[in-house]
Amino acid sequence: MRAAVDASAAGRAALVTAVRVLVVALLLFLCPLRPALADDEGLNHVVSQAVQKHVAADQPLAAVIARPFTPFDGVLAGGYTRDTEWLRLVIRPRADGGPLVLRIQPAYLNELTLYAPDPAQPGGWRSEASGNRLPWSARPYPAVALGFTVQPQTETTYYLRLNTRSNSLLHVEALPADAAARADVRAALWQGLYLAVLSWIALWALREYWISRDRVIGAFALAQVIYVLYTLAVLGYLSPLLGSAGFIPELTFWLVTLAVMTSLLFHRALLRWYEATRWGLAGVHGLIAASVLAVLLLLAGQVSLALQINSLVALLAGPLLLGAALSARRRQQPGRLALNVCYTLLLLSLLGYIPPLLGWTRAAGWVLYGALVQGLIASILMGGLQHWRARLLARQASQAQHRLLLSEQQLALRSEQLVEQERFMTMLTHELKTPLASIRLSVDAMSAPHQDEADQRRRGRINRALANIDAIVERCALSARIEQRDPVIRSAPCELPALLADLVAGTLESARVELHIDAPLPALFSDAQLLG
């Protein structure tokens, strides 16, 4: 009972510690986003922005301009679509007429084309392209974030063409060059901190799996490594790392899908360890099947549909995983309370950012990093839970090792006792057989031809008593050998009637026993002493 109370108290303390670490990590992560998305609004030269959705890819700019645009504020959340989307941006000039940087987030958008008025040709337009499909060296803005450089002299209208197979989530700022540089530095700082936290959790999981070979921790380590690579992709770091590689968009699509699949496999392993019911796990198995379908669609080239299914799987994972956690039956620490709290927080984090990605709700500025916020929450919560499990499993292994050591020591002590017992029986046998032989010689020497029948009976009883003592000594030695699993079997032909007669004659009241053998008994081949 005391151990259970201590384990419960330790579990509550670990849970409180995990929540505190989560809060601190979220503050460290979200604080830089405020200046990046709010403080620089005073420097943002975008006057207005409007969108025209579901435009055919081959539509010329003139036809697009002739159609109406829908104004919007903040972040564009267009969901997943195969169509092209156009943004109309009205940008005011700097007071000194200097250049502005159109800083565009997120960095995983595939193709962006900016149409700006051509000063050399009135009524004409010049275009520039960017996006993660372009090599790093070919991009007009040399930063992890996508962007263009413009220099309006008056309030000018620009058109931005978005063609991406990922979700159409987009935020545009027109900042002076120094403000854009500060935003890039701030982004690099918090992204570096974010990647450091994720990488540390992944390295810990890999190390723990190398030591313990625990299946659940192994699944967590795999999911965490994939998520680190996914983070590098969506933050735009694969382009400078891989240079002119043209497969970065496809690699990003695969990492997005595999991140969800490996996460589901980890959750299934964890919930199985917690002995979730079959019905509770049925929903998880359905999500894994849907994730496999998304992979097959990627192989078939249906990227937008695959990514949309992948996002739906991530959204449905919240309630279904919580339902499976509520069905858990394992009472061993870490307890079901900690499990349910972790999955409740995961559900809330998923509900916060998945609907805007699908275009169902309006997107706030933090939704640009919603997946990263949710990933940080999941990594800290599940990493803390695995750390808790690893400590308890290590403690149980240590206790089992201690019990094994005690058992080995007891076996060694027992072996020593058996050796000493064998030595004692050998000595006792030798010490008893010598006086017995002397007694037997003395009795034989006392025999005389004129002994009457009573003397002969007494002499016979003495010889039988000596034989019994000698047999007892042999039996003691034999018993010691049997206990040591090393009996010596001396098989020989023996007559059962004669053996029974000797046994009866060796008793003190042999005259009271009558032995009748009506039929001949078969000859035996055995150890007469053991049989007796």
N, C-alpha and C positions, 0 to 999 in steps of 0.2 A: 504494500500500500504506500509506504514512504517513497519507494522508487517511482511509482506511478504519479504521485503528487509532485515529486521533483521534476519528472519529465514534462508534466503539464505546465508547471511554472516556467521551465526552460523554454517550452514551446511558445507560451505567451510572450516571454521576453524576446525571443527570436522574431516573433511576428511584429512586435512593436518596433524592434530595431529595423526590420525590413521596411516598414512603412516610413520610418524616419529617413532612412537612406533614400527611399523613393521620392519623398517630398524634397529633400535637399537636391537630388539629381534633377528633378523637374525644374526647380528654381534656377539651378545653374544652366539648364538648357533653355528655359523660356525667357530668362532675363535678356539675353542678347537679341531675341526676336523682337522685343518691344522697340528698341531703337531702330532696328532694321526695317520694320514695317510701319512705325508710327512717328518716331521723332524726325525721320527724314521726309515726312509728308510736307513739312514746311519748305523743304528744298525740292519737292517733286513739282516739275513743270508741266505735268499732264493736267490740262484744263478739263477735259471731258473724254469719255471713252464710250463706245457703242459697239455692238456686235451684230453680225449677220450670220446666222447659223444655217447648216445644211445646204451649203452651196456646192454645186458640181465642181469637180476638180479642174475641168477645162474651161470654166467661165473666165472671160477676160476681165481686166480691171474696170473697163468702161461700163460693162454690164453690171458689175457689182456696185459701182458708185451710183448707178441709176436706181438701185433698189433701196428701200428704207432700212435703217439700222435701229437696233433696240439699245437704248442707253443702259448702262449698268455702272455700279460703283465697286471699287475694291478688286476682288478676285473673280475671274471668270471661271465658272464651273460648268463645263459643257458635257460632262460624262464621256462615254465611249461612242464614237461614231466613225464611219468610213468617209463621211463627207468632209469638205473643207470649211473652215470657219474664218471669217474676216473680221478684223478689228479696225475701227476708225478712231484714231487718236488725234486730238487737238492739243498742240504743245505750244506753250508760250516761250518766248526767247529769254535768254539771260540778259541782265541789265547791261553787261559789257559785250553782248553779242557773241560770247564764246561758245565752244561746243558743249553738247549735252550727251550723256550716255543713256540710251534706252536699255535699262537693266531688266532682264526678263527672267522670271523664275516660274517653274522649276527647270533644272538643267537637263532633264531627260526627254524634253520635247524633240520630235524627230526632225521636222522641217519648218523653218520660219523664213518668210520672205518679207522684207520691208520695202514698201513703195514710197519714195520721197519725190517731191516736185523737182524737176530738173531745171536749174537756173539757166542753163545754156539753151534750153528748148521750151519756150512758153507753152504751157498746156501738156507738156510731156512729163514722163515719169522715169526715174531710174530706180533700179532694184538691187538689193543685196540679200544674200542668203546666209542663214546660220542654222544651228540645230545639231544634235548629237550624231546625225548621219554624216556631217561634214568632218573631214580630218581636222585635228586641233590647229594645225598651222594655217588652214584655209579660212578660219573664222575671223570675222571683222573685229571682234572684241576679245582680246587675249586674257580671258579669265575663266574660272570654272563656271560662273553664271553666264548664260547666253546674253548677247546684247549687240547693239549697233551704236554708232556715233553719228549724231545729227547736229546741225548748226542753224537753227531757224533764226531769221532776222526779224520776223514778225510772227504773230500767232498763225501757226501753220497746221494743216491737216495732213496726217500720214495714214497709210493703210498697211496693216500687218496681216499677212496671210499665214494661217496655221493649218498645217497638214500633218497630223500625227496619228499613229495607231495606238498610242497610249491614251490615257484619259486627258480630256481637253481642259486641264486646270492651268490657269495662266494668270500671272500678275506682272504688270508693267510699271516701271518708274522711269521718269526722265530726270536724271540727277546731274549736277555738275561733276566734272571728272574727279575732283578731290572727294566729294561726297560718295561717289560710286566706289572710289578706292577704299574709303573708310568702311563702307558696307561690305566690300569684299574681304577686308582684313577681319572685321567682326565675324563674318560668316566662317572664315577659315579657322578662327580661334574656337568658336563653339563646335564646329564640325570636327575639329581635331580632338577636342575634349570628348565629344560624343563617340567618335570612333575608338578613342583610347578606352573608354568604359566598356564598350561592346567587345573590343579585342581582349581586354583583361578577363572578362567573363568567359569568353571562348577559350582562352588559354588555360584558365583554371579548370574548365570542364574537360578539356583534352587531357590535362595532367591527372585529374581525378579519375578519368576513365582508364588511363594507362595504369594507374595504381590498383583500382578496385575492379575493373572490368565489369562494372555495373551496367546493365543494359539500358536502364532509364537515363543515366548520366551520359552514356554513349550517344543515345538519340538526341539528348539536349545539346551535346557538343557539336554534332553534325548540323542541327538546325541553327545553332549560333554561328558557326563558320559560314554557312550559306547566307545568313542574314547580314553578316559583316560585308560579304561581297556584294549583296544586294544594296546595302547602304552606299558603298563606293560607287555603284552604278547610278543610283537615283540622284546622288549629290553631284554627279558629273565628273568624278575623278578618274574614271576609266579612260576618258579621251586623252588627257595629258599623260597618263601612264602607258597607254598602248599606242599613242602617236597616231599614225595614219590608218589604223585598223578600221575597215569598213563594216565590221560585223558587230559594232558596239550596240546598236539598237536591238538586234536579235539577241545578243547576249543579255541585255537588260531585261527583255521579255522573259527569257528563260529563268533568270535569277528571281524575278518577281514571282513567277509561278512556282519554282522550286522552294522558295522561302515559305510559301503557304503550305506546300505539301510536306516538307520536312518538319515544319512546326506541328502539323496535325499528327504525323507519325510519333513525334515526341509526346504529345498530349495523350495519344492512345496508350503508349507504353506506361506513362505515369498513372493514368486512370486504371489500367489493368493492375498495376502494383497496389493501388488503393482498393482493388476488388470491386470496381463499379459493375453494376448489373449488366446482363446481356442487352436488356432493352435500353439501358442508359447509353451503352456504347454503340447501339445501332445507328444513332444519328451521326456519331463520329465516323463510323464506317461509310455512311452515305456521303459525308463531306470528302473523305479520301477518294471515293469513287468519282465524285464530281471533279476533284483536283486532277485525277488521272485523265478524265475527259478533257480538261483544259490543256493538259500536255499533248494529248492526241490532236487537238485542234491547232495547237502551235505547229506540230509536225505537218499538218495539212495546210498551213499558211493562213488559217483563220485567226489572225492575231487579235483583232478587236473583240471578237466573240470570246476567244480564250481568256483575255484579260478581264472581260466583263464577268464571265463565270467565276474567274479567280477572285474578283472583288466580292461577288455574292457569297462565295464560300467563306471568305474571311468575315463577312458580316454575319452569316448564319452560325459561324463557329462560336461566337460569344454565347448565345443562349443555349446551344446544344452542348457545349463543353460544360457550362454551369449545371445543366440538367444531369449530365453524366456524373459530375462531381457530387451533386446532392444524393445520388444513388450509391455512393461509395460505402462499403461495409467494413473496411479495414480500420481497426481501432488503434493500431500501432502508431507511435509518433513518427513524423509530424502528423498531427491529428487532422480530422476532417474539417474542423473549424478553420484552420489555416488554409486548407485547400479551397474551401468555399469562398473565403475572403479574397484569395488570389483570383479566382475565376470571376467573381463579381466585379472586381476592379478591371479585369480584362474586358468584360462585357461593356462596361461603361466607356472604356477607352475606344473600343471598336465602334460603338454607336455614335461617337463624337465625330469621326472623320470619314467613315465609309460612305454614308449617304451623299455628302457633297461630291465625292469622287464619281459616284454614279450619276450625278446631275439631278438628284432628287430634291436637294435643299440648297439654299444659298450658302456660299462659301465665305467664311471669314479669313482673315489673313493667316491665322495660325494653321489653317487646314493645309496650307502648302507643305507644312512639316508634320501633318497629322500622323502619317504612317511612321515617321521617325519617333514621335512622341509615344505612340502606341508600342512601337518596338522597344523603346527604352523601358516603358512600364513592364512589358512582358519579360524582358531580359532580367530586370532587377527582381521582379517577383518570383519568376521561375528559377532564376539563379540562386536567390536566397533559399527557396524551398529545396533545391537540390543540395545546397551547402548544408542545410539542416539535416537532410536525409543522409548525406555522406558522413557527417559527424556521428550520427546515430548508428549507421551501419559499421563505421570504423570501431565505435565503442563495442558493438555486439561482436565484431570479429576479434577484438582484443580480449573480450571476456571468453569467447570460445577458445582462443589460443591459450588463455590462462587455464581453462578447464582441461584442455588437452595436455598441457604441461603437467598439471597435477595428476592426471590419469597416468601419464608416462612415468612420473616419479613413483606413484603407487605401484605400478607394474614392476618397476625396477626393484622397489623395496620387497615386493612379494617374491620376485625371483631370488633375491638374496636370502629371504627366509626359507625358500624351498631348498636352496643349496645348503644352507645351514642344517635344515631338517634332514637332508640326505646324508650329510656328514655324520649327524648325530645317530641316525638309524644304522649307518655302517659301523660306527663305533659300538653301538649297543648290541648289534648282532654279533660282532666279534667277541665282545666282553661276555655275552651270555652263553654263546656256544662253547666256549672253553670250559667253564665250570659244569655245564650240562654233560659234556663228554667225560669229564672226570667222574661225575656222579654215576653216569651209565657204566663206566669201567668198574667202579666200586661195587655197584649192584651185581654186575656179572661175576665179580670175584667172590661175593658172598654166597653165591649159589653153591649148593652141595647135593650129592646124589641122594642123601637120605631125607631131603626136605619133603614134608608132608604136602598134602593138597592145599592146605590153607596158606602155607608159605609160598607155594607156587603162584596162588592167586594174588597174594600181596606183591610178589615180585612182578607179576604181569601188570598189576595196576600201577606200580612205580614206573615200569617201562612205558606204559601208555601215557602216564602223566608227563614223563620226560618228553615223549613224542609230541604231546599236546603243547608243551611249552615251546619246543623247537618249532612246531607249526605256527604258533602265535607270533614268534619272532619273525618267521618267514613272511607271515601275512602282514605284519607291520611294515616290513621292508617293501613288500609288494604294494601295499596301500600307498606308501610314499612315491613309488614309481608310477602308480596309476594317476596320482594327483599331479605329477609332473608330466603327464601324458607320454610316459615312456615305460609302459609295462613290458615285462619279459614273459612271454607265453611259452611254456614248455609242454608242448602237446606230445602225447604218447598214448598207446592203447591202454584202456583201463576198464576193469570189470565193475559194473555198477553194483551187483550184489556184494562183492568184497568191499567196495567203498562204503556202502551203507552199513555193513557189519562193523567195519573199523570205526565209523562215526558213532554207532550205538555203543560199542565197547569202550569208547573214550569218555563216555559220560560217567558221572559219579554214581548214578542209579541205573546202571546198565541192566541189572537183573529185573527191573520193572518194565523193560521194553521188550516186546516180542516182535520179531521181524519175520514176516511170512511173504515169500515170493512164490506165487502159484505158477507162474509161467516164466520160461527163460527170457531174459532181457538181452537186447542186442548189445554187441560190443561197441564201446565208444572210443573215439579218438579225440582226447581233450587234455586239458591241464587238470590233473587229479586234485591238486591243492585248491585251485580256483573253483573247481566244480564242488569240492567238499565245502 
